[in-house]
């Protein structure tokens, strides 16, 4: 395995790929499979990991995950209250229908 740096002329960005060579018995020659690692920083030369769609990897911290849980809890609580109000309303309508009929 090797790390290959390839420069894209259109965008001017240098990408880093992990290259794995293997033997292709049908074509009787070596082939290479490449996997994108990330972009190469032009100033420092470091590889910045990306997912291939010009987005950096999301590294969630504990604070953001706690906020996500809090938002999810609040959303579920609102949904629960709405369902509770709907059930009480339907029970009231059911009682009224039973009294009429």
Backbone as XML, in Angstrom:
<?xml version="1.0"?>
<chain id="A" units="angstrom">
  <residue number="1" name="UNK">
    <atom name="N" x="0.834" y="-1.184" z="0.000"/>
    <atom name="CA" x="0.000" y="0.000" z="0.000"/>
    <atom name="C" x="0.878" y="1.247" z="0.000"/>
  </residue>
  <residue number="2" name="UNK">
    <atom name="N" x="0.402" y="2.249" z="-0.713"/>
    <atom name="CA" x="1.148" y="3.491" z="-0.818"/>
    <atom name="C" x="0.178" y="4.659" z="-0.791"/>
  </residue>
  <residue number="3" name="UNK">
    <atom name="N" x="0.703" y="5.803" z="-0.413"/>
    <atom name="CA" x="-0.102" y="7.028" z="-0.439"/>
    <atom name="C" x="0.335" y="7.822" z="-1.664"/>
  </residue>
  <residue number="4" name="UNK">
    <atom name="N" x="-0.637" y="8.140" z="-2.513"/>
    <atom name="CA" x="-0.374" y="8.864" z="-3.753"/>
    <atom name="C" x="-1.035" y="10.231" z="-3.665"/>
  </residue>
  <residue number="5" name="UNK">
    <atom name="N" x="-0.304" y="11.255" z="-4.049"/>
    <atom name="CA" x="-0.855" y="12.610" z="-4.099"/>
    <atom name="C" x="-1.101" y="12.953" z="-5.557"/>
  </residue>
  <residue number="6" name="UNK">
    <atom name="N" x="-2.332" y="13.403" z="-5.848"/>
    <atom name="CA" x="-2.697" y="13.729" z="-7.216"/>
    <atom name="C" x="-3.276" y="15.133" z="-7.255"/>
  </residue>
  <residue number="7" name="UNK">
    <atom name="N" x="-2.754" y="15.953" z="-8.161"/>
    <atom name="CA" x="-3.190" y="17.352" z="-8.281"/>
    <atom name="C" x="-4.307" y="17.455" z="-9.316"/>
  </residue>
  <residue number="8" name="UNK">
    <atom name="N" x="-5.404" y="18.114" z="-8.932"/>
    <atom name="CA" x="-6.526" y="18.347" z="-9.843"/>
    <atom name="C" x="-6.326" y="19.714" z="-10.488"/>
  </residue>
  <residue number="9" name="UNK">
    <atom name="N" x="-6.138" y="19.734" z="-11.807"/>
    <atom name="CA" x="-5.852" y="20.983" z="-12.506"/>
    <atom name="C" x="-7.047" y="21.923" z="-12.523"/>
  </residue>
  <residue number="10" name="UNK">
    <atom name="N" x="-8.255" y="21.364" z="-12.591"/>
    <atom name="CA" x="-9.452" y="22.212" z="-12.681"/>
    <atom name="C" x="-9.665" y="23.015" z="-11.409"/>
  </residue>
  <residue number="11" name="UNK">
    <atom name="N" x="-9.558" y="22.344" z="-10.253"/>
    <atom name="CA" x="-9.831" y="23.032" z="-8.993"/>
    <atom name="C" x="-8.562" y="23.541" z="-8.314"/>
  </residue>
  <residue number="12" name="UNK">
    <atom name="N" x="-7.411" y="22.990" z="-8.698"/>
    <atom name="CA" x="-6.160" y="23.419" z="-8.083"/>
    <atom name="C" x="-5.918" y="22.765" z="-6.731"/>
  </residue>
  <residue number="13" name="UNK">
    <atom name="N" x="-6.637" y="21.697" z="-6.425"/>
    <atom name="CA" x="-6.534" y="21.021" z="-5.137"/>
    <atom name="C" x="-5.744" y="19.728" z="-5.322"/>
  </residue>
  <residue number="14" name="UNK">
    <atom name="N" x="-4.897" y="19.427" z="-4.355"/>
    <atom name="CA" x="-4.158" y="18.174" z="-4.371"/>
    <atom name="C" x="-4.839" y="17.209" z="-3.409"/>
  </residue>
  <residue number="15" name="UNK">
    <atom name="N" x="-5.158" y="16.019" z="-3.899"/>
    <atom name="CA" x="-5.825" y="14.997" z="-3.100"/>
    <atom name="C" x="-4.851" y="13.876" z="-2.776"/>
  </residue>
  <residue number="16" name="UNK">
    <atom name="N" x="-5.051" y="13.229" z="-1.638"/>
    <atom name="CA" x="-4.233" y="12.094" z="-1.226"/>
    <atom name="C" x="-5.087" y="10.834" z="-1.314"/>
  </residue>
  <residue number="17" name="UNK">
    <atom name="N" x="-4.530" y="9.806" z="-1.948"/>
    <atom name="CA" x="-5.218" y="8.532" z="-2.121"/>
    <atom name="C" x="-4.382" y="7.418" z="-1.521"/>
  </residue>
  <residue number="18" name="UNK">
    <atom name="N" x="-5.065" y="6.392" z="-1.006"/>
    <atom name="CA" x="-4.401" y="5.178" z="-0.572"/>
    <atom name="C" x="-4.510" y="4.192" z="-1.732"/>
  </residue>
  <residue number="19" name="UNK">
    <atom name="N" x="-3.368" y="3.770" z="-2.277"/>
    <atom name="CA" x="-3.352" y="2.915" z="-3.451"/>
    <atom name="C" x="-2.946" y="1.501" z="-3.048"/>
  </residue>
  <residue number="20" name="UNK">
    <atom name="N" x="-3.712" y="0.533" z="-3.541"/>
    <atom name="CA" x="-3.447" y="-0.886" z="-3.268"/>
    <atom name="C" x="-3.328" y="-1.606" z="-4.601"/>
  </residue>
  <residue number="21" name="UNK">
    <atom name="N" x="-2.129" y="-2.179" z="-4.887"/>
    <atom name="CA" x="-1.897" y="-2.881" z="-6.149"/>
    <atom name="C" x="-2.248" y="-4.354" z="-6.000"/>
  </residue>
  <residue number="22" name="UNK">
    <atom name="N" x="-2.789" y="-4.930" z="-7.065"/>
    <atom name="CA" x="-3.116" y="-6.352" z="-7.077"/>
    <atom name="C" x="-2.930" y="-6.899" z="-8.486"/>
  </residue>
  <residue number="23" name="UNK">
    <atom name="N" x="-2.816" y="-8.204" z="-8.605"/>
    <atom name="CA" x="-2.637" y="-8.873" z="-9.893"/>
    <atom name="C" x="-3.990" y="-9.262" z="-10.462"/>
  </residue>
  <residue number="24" name="UNK">
    <atom name="N" x="-4.250" y="-8.863" z="-11.710"/>
    <atom name="CA" x="-5.478" y="-9.224" z="-12.395"/>
    <atom name="C" x="-5.173" y="-10.416" z="-13.305"/>
  </residue>
  <residue number="25" name="UNK">
    <atom name="N" x="-5.662" y="-11.619" z="-12.940"/>
    <atom name="CA" x="-5.322" y="-12.801" z="-13.728"/>
    <atom name="C" x="-5.949" y="-12.804" z="-15.125"/>
  </residue>
  <residue number="26" name="UNK">
    <atom name="N" x="-7.062" y="-12.144" z="-15.324"/>
    <atom name="CA" x="-7.696" y="-12.127" z="-16.641"/>
    <atom name="C" x="-6.897" y="-11.278" z="-17.637"/>
  </residue>
  <residue number="27" name="UNK">
    <atom name="N" x="-6.469" y="-10.107" z="-17.195"/>
    <atom name="CA" x="-5.707" y="-9.219" z="-18.072"/>
    <atom name="C" x="-4.203" y="-9.470" z="-17.994"/>
  </residue>
  <residue number="28" name="UNK">
    <atom name="N" x="-3.789" y="-10.286" z="-17.031"/>
    <atom name="CA" x="-2.393" y="-10.657" z="-16.817"/>
    <atom name="C" x="-1.492" y="-9.432" z="-16.660"/>
  </residue>
  <residue number="29" name="UNK">
    <atom name="N" x="-1.960" y="-8.516" z="-15.789"/>
    <atom name="CA" x="-1.173" y="-7.339" z="-15.468"/>
    <atom name="C" x="-1.597" y="-6.821" z="-14.096"/>
  </residue>
  <residue number="30" name="UNK">
    <atom name="N" x="-0.821" y="-5.945" z="-13.535"/>
    <atom name="CA" x="-1.155" y="-5.384" z="-12.235"/>
    <atom name="C" x="-2.179" y="-4.278" z="-12.409"/>
  </residue>
  <residue number="31" name="UNK">
    <atom name="N" x="-3.009" y="-4.151" z="-11.424"/>
    <atom name="CA" x="-4.024" y="-3.096" z="-11.362"/>
    <atom name="C" x="-3.911" y="-2.429" z="-9.998"/>
  </residue>
  <residue number="32" name="UNK">
    <atom name="N" x="-4.523" y="-1.274" z="-9.878"/>
    <atom name="CA" x="-4.492" y="-0.547" z="-8.619"/>
    <atom name="C" x="-5.893" y="-0.110" z="-8.241"/>
  </residue>
  <residue number="33" name="UNK">
    <atom name="N" x="-6.193" y="-0.238" z="-6.967"/>
    <atom name="CA" x="-7.437" y="0.307" z="-6.415"/>
    <atom name="C" x="-7.043" y="1.467" z="-5.522"/>
  </residue>
  <residue number="34" name="UNK">
    <atom name="N" x="-7.758" y="2.566" z="-5.678"/>
    <atom name="CA" x="-7.468" y="3.753" z="-4.879"/>
    <atom name="C" x="-8.655" y="4.111" z="-3.998"/>
  </residue>
  <residue number="35" name="UNK">
    <atom name="N" x="-8.337" y="4.611" z="-2.824"/>
    <atom name="CA" x="-9.358" y="5.075" z="-1.890"/>
    <atom name="C" x="-8.951" y="6.474" z="-1.440"/>
  </residue>
  <residue number="36" name="UNK">
    <atom name="N" x="-9.899" y="7.415" z="-1.530"/>
    <atom name="CA" x="-9.620" y="8.798" z="-1.165"/>
    <atom name="C" x="-9.399" y="8.908" z="0.344"/>
  </residue>
  <residue number="37" name="UNK">
    <atom name="N" x="-8.295" y="9.535" z="0.714"/>
    <atom name="CA" x="-8.015" y="9.788" z="2.134"/>
    <atom name="C" x="-8.446" y="11.205" z="2.490"/>
  </residue>
  <residue number="38" name="UNK">
    <atom name="N" x="-8.027" y="12.173" z="1.659"/>
    <atom name="CA" x="-8.394" y="13.559" z="1.946"/>
    <atom name="C" x="-7.642" y="14.533" z="1.058"/>
  </residue>
  <residue number="39" name="UNK">
    <atom name="N" x="-7.730" y="15.789" z="1.429"/>
    <atom name="CA" x="-7.057" y="16.854" z="0.697"/>
    <atom name="C" x="-5.695" y="17.106" z="1.326"/>
  </residue>
  <residue number="40" name="UNK">
    <atom name="N" x="-4.774" y="17.602" z="0.517"/>
    <atom name="CA" x="-3.450" y="17.960" z="1.010"/>
    <atom name="C" x="-3.432" y="19.464" z="1.229"/>
  </residue>
  <residue number="41" name="UNK">
    <atom name="N" x="-3.084" y="19.890" z="2.451"/>
    <atom name="CA" x="-3.008" y="21.310" z="2.768"/>
    <atom name="C" x="-1.789" y="21.902" z="2.063"/>
  </residue>
  <residue number="42" name="UNK">
    <atom name="N" x="-1.981" y="22.922" z="1.211"/>
    <atom name="CA" x="-0.853" y="23.446" z="0.435"/>
    <atom name="C" x="0.214" y="24.115" z="1.302"/>
  </residue>
  <residue number="43" name="UNK">
    <atom name="N" x="-0.154" y="24.654" z="2.454"/>
    <atom name="CA" x="0.815" y="25.367" z="3.295"/>
    <atom name="C" x="1.655" y="24.411" z="4.123"/>
  </residue>
  <residue number="44" name="UNK">
    <atom name="N" x="0.990" y="23.455" z="4.782"/>
    <atom name="CA" x="1.709" y="22.562" z="5.689"/>
    <atom name="C" x="2.036" y="21.212" z="5.068"/>
  </residue>
  <residue number="45" name="UNK">
    <atom name="N" x="1.300" y="20.810" z="4.061"/>
    <atom name="CA" x="1.527" y="19.505" z="3.452"/>
    <atom name="C" x="0.815" y="18.381" z="4.180"/>
  </residue>
  <residue number="46" name="UNK">
    <atom name="N" x="0.033" y="18.712" z="5.198"/>
    <atom name="CA" x="-0.718" y="17.703" z="5.949"/>
    <atom name="C" x="-1.938" y="17.250" z="5.160"/>
  </residue>
  <residue number="47" name="UNK">
    <atom name="N" x="-2.382" y="16.024" z="5.447"/>
    <atom name="CA" x="-3.570" y="15.481" z="4.795"/>
    <atom name="C" x="-4.774" y="15.771" z="5.678"/>
  </residue>
  <residue number="48" name="UNK">
    <atom name="N" x="-5.762" y="16.461" z="5.124"/>
    <atom name="CA" x="-6.993" y="16.788" z="5.851"/>
    <atom name="C" x="-8.059" y="15.795" z="5.410"/>
  </residue>
  <residue number="49" name="UNK">
    <atom name="N" x="-8.541" y="14.924" z="6.316"/>
    <atom name="CA" x="-9.515" y="13.893" z="5.925"/>
    <atom name="C" x="-10.819" y="14.490" z="5.417"/>
  </residue>
  <residue number="50" name="UNK">
    <atom name="N" x="-11.341" y="13.902" z="4.331"/>
    <atom name="CA" x="-12.632" y="14.289" z="3.781"/>
    <atom name="C" x="-13.397" y="13.025" z="3.430"/>
  </residue>
  <residue number="51" name="UNK">
    <atom name="N" x="-14.700" y="13.171" z="3.159"/>
    <atom name="CA" x="-15.511" y="12.006" z="2.795"/>
    <atom name="C" x="-15.714" y="11.921" z="1.284"/>
  </residue>
  <residue number="52" name="UNK">
    <atom name="N" x="-15.018" y="12.726" z="0.505"/>
    <atom name="CA" x="-15.106" y="12.654" z="-0.935"/>
    <atom name="C" x="-16.135" y="13.581" z="-1.539"/>
  </residue>
  <residue number="53" name="UNK">
    <atom name="N" x="-16.883" y="14.295" z="-0.722"/>
    <atom name="CA" x="-17.901" y="15.205" z="-1.239"/>
    <atom name="C" x="-17.610" y="16.624" z="-0.794"/>
  </residue>
  <residue number="54" name="UNK">
    <atom name="N" x="-16.323" y="16.931" z="-0.634"/>
    <atom name="CA" x="-15.869" y="18.249" z="-0.221"/>
    <atom name="C" x="-16.405" y="18.640" z="1.149"/>
  </residue>
  <residue number="55" name="UNK">
    <atom name="N" x="-16.551" y="17.639" z="1.999"/>
    <atom name="CA" x="-16.998" y="17.889" z="3.373"/>
    <atom name="C" x="-15.995" y="17.276" z="4.327"/>
  </residue>
  <residue number="56" name="UNK">
    <atom name="N" x="-15.740" y="17.968" z="5.410"/>
    <atom name="CA" x="-14.825" y="17.425" z="6.397"/>
    <atom name="C" x="-15.567" y="16.416" z="7.268"/>
  </residue>
  <residue number="57" name="UNK">
    <atom name="N" x="-14.818" y="15.482" z="7.853"/>
    <atom name="CA" x="-15.444" y="14.472" z="8.699"/>
    <atom name="C" x="-16.034" y="15.134" z="9.934"/>
  </residue>
  <residue number="58" name="UNK">
    <atom name="N" x="-17.230" y="14.684" z="10.311"/>
    <atom name="CA" x="-17.884" y="15.215" z="11.500"/>
    <atom name="C" x="-17.347" y="14.491" z="12.719"/>
  </residue>
  <residue number="59" name="UNK">
    <atom name="N" x="-16.745" y="15.239" z="13.602"/>
    <atom name="CA" x="-16.299" y="14.671" z="14.854"/>
    <atom name="C" x="-17.146" y="15.315" z="15.944"/>
  </residue>
  <residue number="60" name="UNK">
    <atom name="N" x="-18.133" y="14.556" z="16.413"/>
    <atom name="CA" x="-19.035" y="15.105" z="17.415"/>
    <atom name="C" x="-18.364" y="15.091" z="18.784"/>
  </residue>
  <residue number="61" name="UNK">
    <atom name="N" x="-18.552" y="16.174" z="19.478"/>
    <atom name="CA" x="-18.056" y="16.230" z="20.841"/>
    <atom name="C" x="-19.173" y="15.829" z="21.777"/>
  </residue>
  <residue number="62" name="UNK">
    <atom name="N" x="-18.821" y="15.678" z="23.038"/>
    <atom name="CA" x="-19.835" y="15.281" z="24.018"/>
    <atom name="C" x="-20.910" y="16.349" z="24.159"/>
  </residue>
  <residue number="63" name="UNK">
    <atom name="N" x="-20.519" y="17.619" z="24.028"/>
    <atom name="CA" x="-21.487" y="18.703" z="24.174"/>
    <atom name="C" x="-22.549" y="18.634" z="23.076"/>
  </residue>
  <residue number="64" name="UNK">
    <atom name="N" x="-22.132" y="18.400" z="21.864"/>
    <atom name="CA" x="-23.101" y="18.355" z="20.774"/>
    <atom name="C" x="-24.003" y="17.135" z="20.899"/>
  </residue>
  <residue number="65" name="UNK">
    <atom name="N" x="-23.454" y="16.005" z="21.356"/>
    <atom name="CA" x="-24.297" y="14.827" z="21.494"/>
    <atom name="C" x="-25.313" y="15.027" z="22.617"/>
  </residue>
  <residue number="66" name="UNK">
    <atom name="N" x="-24.909" y="15.720" z="23.688"/>
    <atom name="CA" x="-25.858" y="16.019" z="24.764"/>
    <atom name="C" x="-26.940" y="16.964" z="24.259"/>
  </residue>
  <residue number="67" name="UNK">
    <atom name="N" x="-26.571" y="17.932" z="23.442"/>
    <atom name="CA" x="-27.551" y="18.849" z="22.881"/>
    <atom name="C" x="-28.501" y="18.100" z="21.955"/>
  </residue>
  <residue number="68" name="UNK">
    <atom name="N" x="-27.966" y="17.139" z="21.209"/>
    <atom name="CA" x="-28.814" y="16.349" z="20.320"/>
    <atom name="C" x="-29.832" y="15.564" z="21.128"/>
  </residue>
  <residue number="69" name="UNK">
    <atom name="N" x="-29.401" y="14.963" z="22.244"/>
    <atom name="CA" x="-30.322" y="14.220" z="23.095"/>
    <atom name="C" x="-31.378" y="15.134" z="23.693"/>
  </residue>
  <residue number="70" name="UNK">
    <atom name="N" x="-30.959" y="16.341" z="24.060"/>
    <atom name="CA" x="-31.902" y="17.298" z="24.637"/>
    <atom name="C" x="-32.948" y="17.704" z="23.602"/>
  </residue>
  <residue number="71" name="UNK">
    <atom name="N" x="-32.510" y="17.971" z="22.375"/>
    <atom name="CA" x="-33.449" y="18.339" z="21.311"/>
    <atom name="C" x="-34.405" y="17.188" z="21.016"/>
  </residue>
  <residue number="72" name="UNK">
    <atom name="N" x="-33.880" y="15.977" z="20.974"/>
    <atom name="CA" x="-34.704" y="14.804" z="20.723"/>
    <atom name="C" x="-35.732" y="14.618" z="21.836"/>
  </residue>
  <residue number="73" name="UNK">
    <atom name="N" x="-35.299" y="14.798" z="23.085"/>
    <atom name="CA" x="-36.216" y="14.663" z="24.226"/>
    <atom name="C" x="-37.330" y="15.694" z="24.133"/>
  </residue>
  <residue number="74" name="UNK">
    <atom name="N" x="-36.974" y="16.937" z="23.836"/>
    <atom name="CA" x="-37.987" y="17.992" z="23.739"/>
    <atom name="C" x="-38.961" y="17.708" z="22.593"/>
  </residue>
  <residue number="75" name="UNK">
    <atom name="N" x="-38.457" y="17.212" z="21.487"/>
    <atom name="CA" x="-39.316" y="16.894" z="20.346"/>
    <atom name="C" x="-40.289" y="15.774" z="20.711"/>
  </residue>
  <residue number="76" name="UNK">
    <atom name="N" x="-39.779" y="14.730" z="21.377"/>
    <atom name="CA" x="-40.644" y="13.621" z="21.783"/>
    <atom name="C" x="-41.663" y="14.058" z="22.828"/>
  </residue>
  <residue number="77" name="UNK">
    <atom name="N" x="-41.260" y="14.960" z="23.719"/>
    <atom name="CA" x="-42.178" y="15.465" z="24.737"/>
    <atom name="C" x="-43.327" y="16.240" z="24.088"/>
  </residue>
  <residue number="78" name="UNK">
    <atom name="N" x="-43.027" y="17.059" z="23.093"/>
    <atom name="CA" x="-44.083" y="17.804" z="22.378"/>
    <atom name="C" x="-45.014" y="16.842" z="21.653"/>
  </residue>
  <residue number="79" name="UNK">
    <atom name="N" x="-44.446" y="15.825" z="21.043"/>
    <atom name="CA" x="-45.254" y="14.836" z="20.334"/>
    <atom name="C" x="-46.157" y="14.084" z="21.317"/>
  </residue>
  <residue number="80" name="UNK">
    <atom name="N" x="-45.612" y="13.741" z="22.485"/>
    <atom name="CA" x="-46.391" y="13.045" z="23.503"/>
    <atom name="C" x="-47.556" y="13.911" z="23.991"/>
  </residue>
  <residue number="81" name="UNK">
    <atom name="N" x="-47.290" y="15.185" z="24.228"/>
    <atom name="CA" x="-48.347" y="16.081" z="24.701"/>
    <atom name="C" x="-49.440" y="16.239" z="23.646"/>
  </residue>
  <residue number="82" name="UNK">
    <atom name="N" x="-49.054" y="16.316" z="22.379"/>
    <atom name="CA" x="-50.034" y="16.435" z="21.302"/>
    <atom name="C" x="-50.888" y="15.168" z="21.219"/>
  </residue>
  <residue number="83" name="UNK">
    <atom name="N" x="-50.276" y="14.010" z="21.354"/>
    <atom name="CA" x="-51.030" y="12.755" z="21.324"/>
    <atom name="C" x="-51.949" y="12.638" z="22.527"/>
  </residue>
  <residue number="84" name="UNK">
    <atom name="N" x="-51.487" y="13.107" z="23.680"/>
    <atom name="CA" x="-52.303" y="13.063" z="24.896"/>
    <atom name="C" x="-53.539" y="13.952" z="24.725"/>
  </residue>
  <residue number="85" name="UNK">
    <atom name="N" x="-53.366" y="15.129" z="24.150"/>
    <atom name="CA" x="-54.493" y="16.027" z="23.914"/>
    <atom name="C" x="-55.473" y="15.417" z="22.917"/>
  </residue>
  <residue number="86" name="UNK">
    <atom name="N" x="-54.960" y="14.747" z="21.898"/>
    <atom name="CA" x="-55.804" y="14.095" z="20.902"/>
    <atom name="C" x="-56.611" y="12.966" z="21.529"/>
  </residue>
  <residue number="87" name="UNK">
    <atom name="N" x="-55.986" y="12.179" z="22.402"/>
    <atom name="CA" x="-56.685" y="11.067" z="23.056"/>
    <atom name="C" x="-57.798" y="11.591" z="23.950"/>
  </residue>
  <residue number="88" name="UNK">
    <atom name="N" x="-57.528" y="12.635" z="24.721"/>
    <atom name="CA" x="-58.580" y="13.177" z="25.592"/>
    <atom name="C" x="-59.734" y="13.748" z="24.767"/>
  </residue>
  <residue number="89" name="UNK">
    <atom name="N" x="-59.414" y="14.396" z="23.651"/>
    <atom name="CA" x="-60.451" y="14.933" z="22.780"/>
    <atom name="C" x="-61.306" y="13.808" z="22.186"/>
  </residue>
  <residue number="90" name="UNK">
    <atom name="N" x="-60.661" y="12.729" z="21.742"/>
    <atom name="CA" x="-61.402" y="11.608" z="21.169"/>
    <atom name="C" x="-62.265" y="10.905" z="22.225"/>
  </residue>
  <residue number="91" name="UNK">
    <atom name="N" x="-61.748" y="10.809" z="23.446"/>
    <atom name="CA" x="-62.545" y="10.206" z="24.527"/>
    <atom name="C" x="-63.784" y="11.045" z="24.813"/>
  </residue>
  <residue number="92" name="UNK">
    <atom name="N" x="-63.609" y="12.356" z="24.786"/>
    <atom name="CA" x="-64.740" y="13.256" z="25.028"/>
    <atom name="C" x="-65.791" y="13.088" z="23.922"/>
  </residue>
  <residue number="93" name="UNK">
    <atom name="N" x="-65.344" y="13.032" z="22.664"/>
    <atom name="CA" x="-66.277" y="12.837" z="21.554"/>
    <atom name="C" x="-66.977" y="11.484" z="21.645"/>
  </residue>
  <residue number="94" name="UNK">
    <atom name="N" x="-66.266" y="10.458" z="22.079"/>
    <atom name="CA" x="-66.836" y="9.121" z="22.216"/>
    <atom name="C" x="-67.935" y="9.122" z="23.282"/>
  </residue>
  <residue number="95" name="UNK">
    <atom name="N" x="-67.690" y="9.800" z="24.408"/>
    <atom name="CA" x="-68.699" y="9.882" z="25.465"/>
    <atom name="C" x="-69.961" y="10.587" z="24.963"/>
  </residue>
  <residue number="96" name="UNK">
    <atom name="N" x="-69.748" y="11.688" z="24.189"/>
    <atom name="CA" x="-70.889" y="12.435" z="23.655"/>
    <atom name="C" x="-71.693" y="11.567" z="22.690"/>
  </residue>
  <residue number="97" name="UNK">
    <atom name="N" x="-71.035" y="10.804" z="21.860"/>
    <atom name="CA" x="-71.736" y="9.919" z="20.929"/>
    <atom name="C" x="-72.477" y="8.809" z="21.660"/>
  </residue>
  <residue number="98" name="UNK">
    <atom name="N" x="-71.894" y="8.297" z="22.739"/>
    <atom name="CA" x="-72.551" y="7.240" z="23.500"/>
    <atom name="C" x="-73.804" y="7.762" z="24.219"/>
  </residue>
  <residue number="99" name="UNK">
    <atom name="N" x="-73.725" y="9.005" z="24.679"/>
    <atom name="CA" x="-74.884" y="9.595" z="25.353"/>
    <atom name="C" x="-76.028" y="9.843" z="24.383"/>
  </residue>
  <residue number="100" name="UNK">
    <atom name="N" x="-75.717" y="10.221" z="23.138"/>
    <atom name="CA" x="-76.745" y="10.464" z="22.132"/>
    <atom name="C" x="-77.399" y="9.160" z="21.666"/>
  </residue>
  <residue number="101" name="UNK">
    <atom name="N" x="-76.586" y="8.133" z="21.486"/>
    <atom name="CA" x="-77.102" y="6.899" z="20.894"/>
    <atom name="C" x="-77.313" y="5.854" z="21.886"/>
  </residue>
</chain>
